[in-house]
Amino acid sequence: MARVHTPRIFSGIQPSGGLTLGNYLGALRRFVEKQGQVETIYCLVDLHAITVWQEPERLRHQTREAAAAFLAAGIDPAQSVLFVQSHVPAHAELGWMLSCVARVGWMNRMTQFKDKAGKNAEAVSLGLYAYPALMAADILAYRATHVPVGEDQKQHVELTRDIAAKFNHDYGTDFFPSPEPVIEGAATRVMSLRDGTKKMSKSDPSDASRINLTDDADAIAQKIRKARTDADPLPGTMEGLKDRPEARNLVNIHAALSGETPDAVLARFEGQGFGTFKPALADLAVSVLEPITRRMNELMASPDEIDRILLAGAEKADAIASPIVAEAREIMGMIRGAR
């Protein structure tokens, strides 16, 4: 009889600084919505962050800042497990085990490595090349069944499914589930405010291209007012925005922030220009994001409290992951240890 896997959500965010509106709409808010519906486990993946060099004190600050963003957005440590990846040794251990299951050809197909390494592939860290196996371990250490991701991370979940299937096949078991990527809702891929064909990114040299979760109300409003658009009025449906990427992006952002469909937003603003639409979007964005920024600032003023929450979360995460990794170790033929 096939094993029935308990529904469980796992996702993580790399604490490399500068969380944006895109992170909030595409990830943090989705995470909050899942609380109470199913077991939810959220991780700050600092082991992934060090695949490129990090200034140590800055990495510590960014890890706490990312935790503050989770908490300020509504993640409740009583309902969700929130922790730092390096605090749970099962991630690194299973990452090595699964790197021995994954195939080099699979890694060579990972488009994100090609994008990040560029023409300098021979000089980047081995970790940057192999980290998809660790990402698979992050998910499978909890036998997660669902993984909320952006469209650009879907390939990594597909790789995780391949690794899980090969492990199960090689050892004649159904130990690991085949996790499903969860991509849903308007503005799951928020685009740059300066170029609607590019994803909103903290690495963009122009700060005006993004709304940071640390921006105050004035900065948020100013960036939306100055966002690139066109001179045409808004149509009545999204079909009319097919060749207008900047306009489509702003409508999607409004829809995601307001909880409406993009077509419902357009029905209200049909025939109007951006002189009307942008101030309405700015007011909406400030009303949603300003309380989050304020709460983040309060939390960052108490780093010991953030650390306490993260360590408590790590204990909960370890209690789930350690027995799973111990069983995987035994399946692979390693002698049962003292743990």
N, C-alpha and C positions, 0 to 999 in steps of 0.2 A: 504494500500500500504506500502511495507517494506521501512524502512528508508535507504537512500543511504548515506554511510559514505564517507566523503572526504578523498582521499588517503593522508596518513600522516605517516612519519617514526619517531619512537622514539627509542632511545637507550641510555644507560648510562654506565659509567665506574666508578668503585669504586676507590676513591682517597686514596688508601692504600700504595702508593709509589712504585717506581721501575717499571714503564712501560717498556715493552720489545718489541723486534722485533715482537713477537707474537701479542701483542696489536696493533702494527702498521699495520701488514699485515691482521690480522683477524678482525680489527675494524676500526682504525682511517682512513686508506686509503679507506676503503669501504665507510665510512661516507662522505669523501670528494667527492667521485665519485657520490654520490646521490644528491649533491647540484645542484639546478637548475632544476632537473628532477621532484621533488615532494617536498612538505613541509617537512623540516627536523628539528627535535628537539633533542638536545643532552644534557645530564645531568651528572653532577658529583655527584654521589649518596653518599653523606657524611652520611646520616641517616643510610645507610646500613653499612658504615665503622664502626660506633660505636656499632654494634652488638657484637664486641669484643673491649676490652679496647684500647683506643688510647691516646697517649700523646698529649695534646691539641695543643701545638705550632707546633709539628710535623705534626699533621693533617692539620693545616692551611697551612703549607709549601707544603704538598703533594697535597692539593687541588689546590693551585696555580700552582704547577708543572704539574699536569694533565691538567689544563686549557692551560698552555703554550704548552703542547704537541699537544693538539687539534689545537691550532692556528698555531703552527709551521708546522704541517702536512698539513695545507691548509684549515681548517675550517674558513669560512668567516662569521663574525657576521652579516653582511648585508644580507647573504643568508640563514644562519642557526641560530636557537635559541640555544645558549650555556649558561648554567646557573648552579647554585649549588642547589641541591635538597632542602636543608633546607631553602632556601630563598623563596620558594613557599609553603605556608601552605597547599595548596590543597592536596599535596602528603600525609601528615600525616593524614589529616582529612579523605580522601577517603580510606587510608590504614586501618583506624579503621572500617569504614563502610563495607569494603570488607572482613575484618577479621570476621565480623558477618555473611557474606554470605558463605565464605569458610568453609569447613568441616575439622575437626581434622584428619580424615582418609586421606584426601588429603595431609595434611602436613606430616603425618607419612610416606608417600611414597616418599618424597623429598630426593633424594640420596645425594645431596650436604650437607644437614644438617648432615646426618649420617657420611659423610666423614670428615666434619669439627669437629663435636663433638666427634667422636670416642667413646672410652669407658667412656668418662667423660660427657655424655649427661645430667646427673642430675645437673651438676655444671655450665653449660653454660647459657648465658643470654636467657631470654624469647624472646628477639628480634631476636636472631639467629634462634630460632625455627620458629617464626611467620613471618620472613621477606619476604617470598614469597608472602604474601598478600599485603605487601607494594610494592613489585616489580610489582604486578598486578596493583596496584593503580598508580604507575609511568606511566604505559602504558595507562591505561584506563582514567586517568585524562585528556588526550589529545585525547581520542578516536582514538588512533593510529591504523592504519591498518596493518603496517608492522614493524617488529622488527629485525634488524640485530643482530645476536647472534652467538657465537661459539657453536659447537655441544654440549658442556657440559652445556649450558644454555637453550637448546631447551625445556627441561622438564618444566622450569619455564614459558615459553610462552604457553605451553600446559595447565599448571595450570591456567594461565590468561584466556585462552579460556573457561575453565570449569567454572571459577568464573563469567565471563561475561555471559555465557549461563544460569547459575543458577539465576543470578540477573534478566536477561531478562524474564526467565520463571516465577520466583517468583512474579514479578510485572507486568506481562502481557505486556511487552514492547519490543522494539528492540533498546533500548537506546544505548547499548554498541556494538561495532563491535566484530568480532572474529579475533583477530590479527594473522597474518601469520609470522612465523619465517623465516628470510632470511639468508640462509647459502649458500655461493657461492664461487667459485674460488679456485685456488691452494693455499695450505698452509693456509687454514682457521684455521687449528689446527697445529700450529708450535710446533715441538717437541724439547726436550732438546738436546743440542749439545754434551752431555756426555752419553745420553741414549735415543735412538730413539724410545723407547716404552713409554716414559713419556712426558707429555706436558711441554713445556718451561714455567717456573714459577719463579716469583720473590721470592718465598718462598724456592726454592731449596738452600741448604746450600752452594753449589758450584757456585761461580759467573761465572766460566768458562762454566756453563751449558746454559747460556743465553747471549743475546746481549741486553744491556740496551739502552734506548733512550738517556741516558746521557753519554754513552761511547764515547770517542774520536776515531778518525780514527785509531790510532795505536792499541787501545784495540779491536776494531771491527775486524781488520785484524788478530790480534794474536789469538783471540778466534776461528775464522773460520779455521785458519791454524792448530790449536790444536784440532779441533772437532774430535770426535771419528768416524772412518770409518772402512773399511776393505781393504784387499789387492787386491781384484778382480777389473778388469777394469769395466767401465760402459757399460751396455748393450744398445741396440738400442731402447728399449721400457720400459715403467714402469712395464710391466708384469715381466720383468727380475729382478726387485727389490723387488718382493713380500716378500721375506724372508731376506731382507737387510734393516732394519728400519733406521739405521743411514744414509746410502746412499740415501734412498728414501727421508728422511727429507731434506737433503742438496739440492737435485734436486728440490724438491717442493719449497724450499726457493728461489732458483735461478729463477724458473718459475714465482713465485709471484712477485719478485722484477723486473724482466725483462718484465713481461706482456706476456710471452710466455706460451704455454702448456708444461707440463713436458716432453711429448714425443718429442716436438720440441727441448727442451734443450738437451735431450739424443741423438737426431739425430746429433747434432753438436759435442758432446763429446764421441760418441760411440767408444769403444775400448781404450779410454784413462783412465789413472789412476787419483787418487786424487791429485797427485803431480802437475797435470795440472789443474784439476777442481777447487781445493780450491783457488789458487791465483786468478783465474777468478771470482769466487764467492766473494772473499774478496774485489776485486776492485769494483765489482758491488754494494755490500752492502755499502761500504764507499761512493760511488757516490750518493746513494739514501739517506742514513741516516745522513751523516755528515752535510749537510745544515740544516736538521731538528734540530740536536743537537745544532748547532750554533745559530739558531733562538730561540730555547728554552732558551739558556743562556742569550740572549739579553732581552727576555721578563721577565725572572726571576730577572733581574737587575732593572725592573720597576714594582714592585708588585702593586703599586697604579693603573697603567694602566690595569693590569689584573683584579683587583677588579672592576674597572669601567666597563669593558666589561661584567663581570659576573653579575653585578647588572642591567645593561641595558638588558641583556638577561633574567634575572629573571622577569623584568617588562613585557616583551613580553610573557614569559611563563605563568605568572599569569593571563594575559589578556585572554589567551586561556583556562586555566584550571579552574579558579574560577567559570565562568558561567556553565561549565559542571558539576562540583561538586555541585553547588547550585541546578541544575536541578535534579541530582541524589538524593540529600537530600530531595527535594520535592516529588520525586517519592516514596521514602521510608516512607513518611508520616510526615516528620518534618515540623513544621510551618515555613513559609518563614521568614527569618531574615532580619536585616537592611542592610546587605551587598549587 
